[in-house]
Amino acid sequence: MNSSGEVKLVLEKLDCVQLELLRLRALLVPEEEVSEEEKKKLCVARREIAEGQKISLDALLEELC
């Protein structure tokens, strides 16, 4: 596997990790403590997880920073 293939694989894994973190947060944080904006983000994340979607590295970095 070449380095660009390895980078792509790492980015895909990071996308999956970010979606899993959002899923776990949705399970652990009671909805009554979540703002309306956060509820919308969690709803979108749940839908994306159900559809098997991933996010870009840029979006992940934006979430973390």
mmCIF file of the C-alpha atoms, coordinates in Angstrom:
data_MODEL
# 
_entry.id   MODEL 
# 
loop_
_atom_site.group_PDB 
_atom_site.id 
_atom_site.type_symbol 
_atom_site.label_atom_id 
_atom_site.label_alt_id 
_atom_site.label_comp_id 
_atom_site.label_asym_id 
_atom_site.label_entity_id 
_atom_site.label_seq_id 
_atom_site.pdbx_PDB_ins_code 
_atom_site.Cartn_x 
_atom_site.Cartn_y 
_atom_site.Cartn_z 
_atom_site.occupancy 
_atom_site.B_iso_or_equiv 
_atom_site.pdbx_formal_charge 
_atom_site.auth_seq_id 
_atom_site.auth_comp_id 
_atom_site.auth_asym_id 
_atom_site.auth_atom_id 
_atom_site.pdbx_PDB_model_num 
ATOM 1  C CA . MET A 1 1  ? 0.000   0.000  0.000  1.00 0.00 ? 1  MET A CA 1 
ATOM 2  C CA . ASN A 1 2  ? 1.413   3.411  -0.912 1.00 0.00 ? 2  ASN A CA 1 
ATOM 3  C CA . SER A 1 3  ? 1.444   6.393  1.425  1.00 0.00 ? 3  SER A CA 1 
ATOM 4  C CA . SER A 1 4  ? -1.583  8.087  -0.210 1.00 0.00 ? 4  SER A CA 1 
ATOM 5  C CA . GLY A 1 5  ? -3.558  4.869  0.281  1.00 0.00 ? 5  GLY A CA 1 
ATOM 6  C CA . GLU A 1 6  ? -2.486  4.737  3.913  1.00 0.00 ? 6  GLU A CA 1 
ATOM 7  C CA . VAL A 1 7  ? -3.509  8.380  4.417  1.00 0.00 ? 7  VAL A CA 1 
ATOM 8  C CA . LYS A 1 8  ? -6.908  7.679  2.876  1.00 0.00 ? 8  LYS A CA 1 
ATOM 9  C CA . LEU A 1 9  ? -7.369  4.694  5.186  1.00 0.00 ? 9  LEU A CA 1 
ATOM 10 C CA . VAL A 1 10 ? -6.453  6.782  8.244  1.00 0.00 ? 10 VAL A CA 1 
ATOM 11 C CA . LEU A 1 11 ? -8.885  9.520  7.182  1.00 0.00 ? 11 LEU A CA 1 
ATOM 12 C CA . GLU A 1 12 ? -11.676 6.971  6.778  1.00 0.00 ? 12 GLU A CA 1 
ATOM 13 C CA . LYS A 1 13 ? -10.940 5.568  10.238 1.00 0.00 ? 13 LYS A CA 1 
ATOM 14 C CA . LEU A 1 14 ? -11.001 9.083  11.732 1.00 0.00 ? 14 LEU A CA 1 
ATOM 15 C CA . ASP A 1 15 ? -14.354 9.725  10.085 1.00 0.00 ? 15 ASP A CA 1 
ATOM 16 C CA . CYS A 1 16 ? -15.745 6.573  11.682 1.00 0.00 ? 16 CYS A CA 1 
ATOM 17 C CA . VAL A 1 17 ? -14.324 7.509  15.083 1.00 0.00 ? 17 VAL A CA 1 
ATOM 18 C CA . GLN A 1 18 ? -15.924 10.957 14.945 1.00 0.00 ? 18 GLN A CA 1 
ATOM 19 C CA . LEU A 1 19 ? -19.329 9.506  14.089 1.00 0.00 ? 19 LEU A CA 1 
ATOM 20 C CA . GLU A 1 20 ? -18.993 6.955  16.880 1.00 0.00 ? 20 GLU A CA 1 
ATOM 21 C CA . LEU A 1 21 ? -18.140 9.702  19.373 1.00 0.00 ? 21 LEU A CA 1 
ATOM 22 C CA . LEU A 1 22 ? -21.240 11.627 18.342 1.00 0.00 ? 22 LEU A CA 1 
ATOM 23 C CA . ARG A 1 23 ? -23.313 8.459  18.727 1.00 0.00 ? 23 ARG A CA 1 
ATOM 24 C CA . LEU A 1 24 ? -21.934 7.799  22.202 1.00 0.00 ? 24 LEU A CA 1 
ATOM 25 C CA . ARG A 1 25 ? -22.513 11.392 23.219 1.00 0.00 ? 25 ARG A CA 1 
ATOM 26 C CA . ALA A 1 26 ? -26.109 11.085 22.086 1.00 0.00 ? 26 ALA A CA 1 
ATOM 27 C CA . LEU A 1 27 ? -26.493 8.034  24.304 1.00 0.00 ? 27 LEU A CA 1 
ATOM 28 C CA . LEU A 1 28 ? -24.784 9.527  27.353 1.00 0.00 ? 28 LEU A CA 1 
ATOM 29 C CA . VAL A 1 29 ? -26.049 13.105 27.388 1.00 0.00 ? 29 VAL A CA 1 
ATOM 30 C CA . PRO A 1 30 ? -29.683 13.397 28.412 1.00 0.00 ? 30 PRO A CA 1 
ATOM 31 C CA . GLU A 1 31 ? -31.550 15.403 25.793 1.00 0.00 ? 31 GLU A CA 1 
ATOM 32 C CA . GLU A 1 32 ? -33.025 17.823 28.354 1.00 0.00 ? 32 GLU A CA 1 
ATOM 33 C CA . GLU A 1 33 ? -29.458 19.110 28.980 1.00 0.00 ? 33 GLU A CA 1 
ATOM 34 C CA . VAL A 1 34 ? -28.735 19.614 25.286 1.00 0.00 ? 34 VAL A CA 1 
ATOM 35 C CA . SER A 1 35 ? -29.364 22.910 23.487 1.00 0.00 ? 35 SER A CA 1 
ATOM 36 C CA . GLU A 1 36 ? -31.633 23.021 20.453 1.00 0.00 ? 36 GLU A CA 1 
ATOM 37 C CA . GLU A 1 37 ? -28.613 23.437 18.154 1.00 0.00 ? 37 GLU A CA 1 
ATOM 38 C CA . GLU A 1 38 ? -26.918 20.402 19.701 1.00 0.00 ? 38 GLU A CA 1 
ATOM 39 C CA . LYS A 1 39 ? -30.136 18.383 19.343 1.00 0.00 ? 39 LYS A CA 1 
ATOM 40 C CA . LYS A 1 40 ? -30.171 19.177 15.629 1.00 0.00 ? 40 LYS A CA 1 
ATOM 41 C CA . LYS A 1 41 ? -26.503 18.162 15.272 1.00 0.00 ? 41 LYS A CA 1 
ATOM 42 C CA . LEU A 1 42 ? -27.132 14.903 17.129 1.00 0.00 ? 42 LEU A CA 1 
ATOM 43 C CA . CYS A 1 43 ? -30.163 14.153 14.973 1.00 0.00 ? 43 CYS A CA 1 
ATOM 44 C CA . VAL A 1 44 ? -28.094 14.692 11.823 1.00 0.00 ? 44 VAL A CA 1 
ATOM 45 C CA . ALA A 1 45 ? -25.276 12.559 13.240 1.00 0.00 ? 45 ALA A CA 1 
ATOM 46 C CA . ARG A 1 46 ? -27.698 9.731  14.051 1.00 0.00 ? 46 ARG A CA 1 
ATOM 47 C CA . ARG A 1 47 ? -29.063 9.874  10.513 1.00 0.00 ? 47 ARG A CA 1 
ATOM 48 C CA . GLU A 1 48 ? -25.550 9.862  9.050  1.00 0.00 ? 48 GLU A CA 1 
ATOM 49 C CA . ILE A 1 49 ? -24.577 6.875  11.186 1.00 0.00 ? 49 ILE A CA 1 
ATOM 50 C CA . ALA A 1 50 ? -27.691 5.004  10.086 1.00 0.00 ? 50 ALA A CA 1 
ATOM 51 C CA . GLU A 1 51 ? -26.867 5.770  6.447  1.00 0.00 ? 51 GLU A CA 1 
ATOM 52 C CA . GLY A 1 52 ? -23.222 4.770  6.900  1.00 0.00 ? 52 GLY A CA 1 
ATOM 53 C CA . GLN A 1 53 ? -21.994 8.236  5.972  1.00 0.00 ? 53 GLN A CA 1 
ATOM 54 C CA . LYS A 1 54 ? -18.590 9.639  6.816  1.00 0.00 ? 54 LYS A CA 1 
ATOM 55 C CA . ILE A 1 55 ? -17.199 13.147 7.207  1.00 0.00 ? 55 ILE A CA 1 
ATOM 56 C CA . SER A 1 56 ? -14.117 14.799 5.810  1.00 0.00 ? 56 SER A CA 1 
ATOM 57 C CA . LEU A 1 57 ? -10.942 15.374 7.790  1.00 0.00 ? 57 LEU A CA 1 
ATOM 58 C CA . ASP A 1 58 ? -11.518 19.140 7.534  1.00 0.00 ? 58 ASP A CA 1 
ATOM 59 C CA . ALA A 1 59 ? -14.915 18.774 9.187  1.00 0.00 ? 59 ALA A CA 1 
ATOM 60 C CA . LEU A 1 60 ? -13.399 16.615 11.921 1.00 0.00 ? 60 LEU A CA 1 
ATOM 61 C CA . LEU A 1 61 ? -10.652 19.144 12.602 1.00 0.00 ? 61 LEU A CA 1 
ATOM 62 C CA . GLU A 1 62 ? -13.248 21.932 12.699 1.00 0.00 ? 62 GLU A CA 1 
ATOM 63 C CA . GLU A 1 63 ? -15.238 19.991 15.314 1.00 0.00 ? 63 GLU A CA 1 
ATOM 64 C CA . LEU A 1 64 ? -12.168 19.375 17.461 1.00 0.00 ? 64 LEU A CA 1 
ATOM 65 C CA . CYS A 1 65 ? -10.744 22.910 17.344 1.00 0.00 ? 65 CYS A CA 1 
# 
